[in-house]
Every structure is written in structure tokens, then in C-alpha cells.
Amino acid sequence: MVSPKFKLTYFNVRGRGEVIRLALTVAGFEFEDDRLTEEAFAARKYDMPFNQLPVLEITENDGQVKRLAQQHAILRYIGRIGGLYPEDPFVAAKVDEVLGACEDVSLIMKPNMSEPDAEKRVNMREEMIKPEGELTVFLRKFDAVVAASGTEAYTVGDKLTIADLMLYVQASWLSVGVLRGIPKTYYEQFTYLNKVKENVDKLPDVAKWNKHAAELGAKLHAAALAAKAAAQATATA
Ligand SMILES: N[C@@H](CCC(=O)N[C@@H](CS)C(=O)NCC(=O)O)C(=O)O
């Protein structure tokens, strides 16, 4: 069967788009990686289903074009057609449970991520990673759920799913050292979550994607900075 054509529109950051890019890659689908600058998004925002990104455009083999928004819906769709989402309803619901738990982690992180004062931002993070801090308490429970429902390599059952990819992208973000106030070693205490993260990181498709994505991200970022500088120079000339 010939696969439809895919175009994923998101920003040139990992954010809510990265796990979809990764799922498309791991499932073996080629796709157009459409990364918008803030300016380009502003021009197209009100044309988007919820005025937001990510949006997946699907061109069927008969030429019909469909659009899909909402990160989890897109991810489940890719998972279903790409063999990364279980058929058993309960096991599929356990995958959804992991997606929901990752969303909860994002919600816990949201106040510090949107705090404009750098010092306050770090203080908020230092509080939440204490043994009884909000993030630690939640991740400890999440770890126990995964310990019960997964194996040493996967969050649910014994096969790679979109839940593993979602957890991987979030766990990498929390442990790569980019968030001041959260040490690189913090995540290691969540044994099962960390094992899944390490397992996904070793997959050849994932390693290849990460290399490609880092290069592409840097290239587009440099191009956007150069375009901004050129526009400023023109405005002040
Ligand atoms: N519930 C949506 C949330 C989408 C969302 O918040 N998108 C953000 C980027 S992560 C966005 O488009 N922000 C720009 C804006 O709202 O103007 C999803 O999961 O896809």
C-alpha cells in the first residue's frame, strides 16, 4: 500500500512537534518538516484549525487533502497507521494514560517555564525537584505505574509505542541540562522511566533523527537570525 503524503507544520523547536516528527520517522513515513518562524506563523495562525500548532496535513493517494490538529490526536493517528499503537483497547488506554501523565508533567512545568524572572524560575524548579516537591512526587507515582505496566524497555507491554516516544522526548528535555535548576542527574532516580528513556535513545532511527534534527534546527535558527538582522539593517538604513 502506498502511504499518504504528510506535512507536519510546527515551530523550529522541539515543543509539541518533536514527538510527532519522531513517531513519523520511527514508523518509516517520509514527511515534509515544515518549521515556521514566529512571523510566518502570525501570518497563518487564523488559518489553523485551533489557531495553534502542531498541524498535520495528509494528502491521500487520490489527492484528497485533510488536516489534523491536537498533538495527541495526531500522535495516535500516526501510531495507528504506523504500528506504534496497540490494538487491544485496554493496552491502548494504558498508552493514553502515559500520554496524559506526560501532559500533567508539562502542566507542572508550565508556571516556571512562563516565569519571566530568571532567578524566580530557577527557585521554582529547585522547589519542585525536592524529595517532596510537586514534580518529584508526580514522577515517583508515574514511575510506579510504568513499573507495573511496562517492561524494562517500554512503558506499556513489551513493544515500542507512541507512549515511549512521548516519554522519551519529555525525559530528554528534563535531563539534558537546558533547564537551569534541574540537574542532569535528577531524572535518574525514576528507575523505570529512565530505563525507557535510555532504551529509546539507543534505537538507531532515533539516534539518526536526533542528529538530523539538531543540524536542521541550528541551520533554520541561524537563517531566521540572519533574516531578522537584515530586516533591521534595512529599517535603520
Ligand atoms: N492542545 C493543543 C495545544 C497546542 C498549543 O498550545 N500550541 C502552541 C505551541 S506548543 C501554539 O500554537 N502557540 C501559538 C499560539 O497559540 O499563538 C495540542 O496539544 O496540540
The ligand as an SDF file (V2000), in Angstrom:
LIG
                    3D

 20 19  0  0  0  0  0  0  0  0999 V2000
   -3.8890   21.2960   22.8600 N   0  0  0  0  0  0  0  0  0  0  0  0
   -3.0410   21.6850   21.7610 C   0  0  0  0  0  0  0  0  0  0  0  0
   -2.1760   22.8460   22.2340 C   0  0  0  0  0  0  0  0  0  0  0  0
   -1.4190   23.4550   21.0870 C   0  0  0  0  0  0  0  0  0  0  0  0
   -0.5520   24.6120   21.5310 C   0  0  0  0  0  0  0  0  0  0  0  0
   -0.5890   25.0850   22.6740 O   0  0  0  0  0  0  0  0  0  0  0  0
    0.2710   25.0930   20.5810 N   0  0  0  0  0  0  0  0  0  0  0  0
    1.1650   26.1840   20.8360 C   0  0  0  0  0  0  0  0  0  0  0  0
    2.6040   25.7760   20.5950 C   0  0  0  0  0  0  0  0  0  0  0  0
    3.0890   24.4480   21.6580 S   0  0  0  0  0  0  0  0  0  0  0  0
    0.8620   27.3070   19.8390 C   0  0  0  0  0  0  0  0  0  0  0  0
    0.4680   27.0660   18.7210 O   0  0  0  0  0  0  0  0  0  0  0  0
    1.1250   28.5390   20.2850 N   0  0  0  0  0  0  0  0  0  0  0  0
    0.9640   29.7110   19.4770 C   0  0  0  0  0  0  0  0  0  0  0  0
   -0.3260   30.4310   19.7130 C   0  0  0  0  0  0  0  0  0  0  0  0
   -1.1840   29.9210   20.4570 O   0  0  0  0  0  0  0  0  0  0  0  0
   -0.4680   31.5360   19.1750 O   0  0  0  0  0  0  0  0  0  0  0  0
   -2.1980   20.4780   21.3240 C   0  0  0  0  0  0  0  0  0  0  0  0
   -1.9470   19.5980   22.1350 O   0  0  0  0  0  0  0  0  0  0  0  0
   -1.8200   20.4170   20.1430 O   0  0  0  0  0  0  0  0  0  0  0  0
  1  2  1  0
  2  3  1  0
  2 18  1  0
  3  4  1  0
  4  5  1  0
  5  6  2  0
  5  7  1  0
  7  8  1  0
  8  9  1  0
  8 11  1  0
  9 10  1  0
 11 12  2  0
 11 13  1  0
 13 14  1  0
 14 15  1  0
 15 16  2  0
 15 17  1  0
 18 19  2  0
 18 20  1  0
M  END
$$$$
